[in-house]
Amino acid sequence: MTHPRMDDELNPVFWKQISIVFSVDTLNANLQILSDTLKDIALSIDTETDLITQDNLARGELVEAKMVSAFMREGSAGNKYWSFNLEPMDTPVNEIDDVEYWGKRWHYETDFICSTSHYPWMPSSVSEDEIPF
């Protein structure tokens, strides 16, 4: 999730980013298929976003409407700023259990790998530390 801001019409502006990693061999062998598939996904996201923007009851396969909030706050120096609640945009952990997930989770510690005891690609959890004496 990027750092949000308010536009001139007081609409919140923010977006999610994704990162997809392929090996060089996979890219070389499947470049056209991957390119066509990613374009289709982007077009579906664009279409679903337009539909949901126009109709609050619409549902998409890839895009889901979420309720976020923003509040005008005043700093200690009297400056005003927007404070956003974007927690509804977080993906629940149970929805990213697949081995395909390699993203960032900002509500964890600063280091996802060190602060996690279970990884989707491992059949069991990381064992607890044992004191040898």
Buried (B, 14 or more C-beta within 10 A) or exposed (E): EEEBEBEEEEEBEBEEEEEEEEEEEEEEEEEEEBEEEEEEEEEBBEEBBEEBEEEEEBEBEEBEBEEEEBEEEEEEEEEEEEEBEBEEBEEEBEEEEEEEBEEEBEEEEEEBEEEBEEBEEEEEEEEEEEEEE
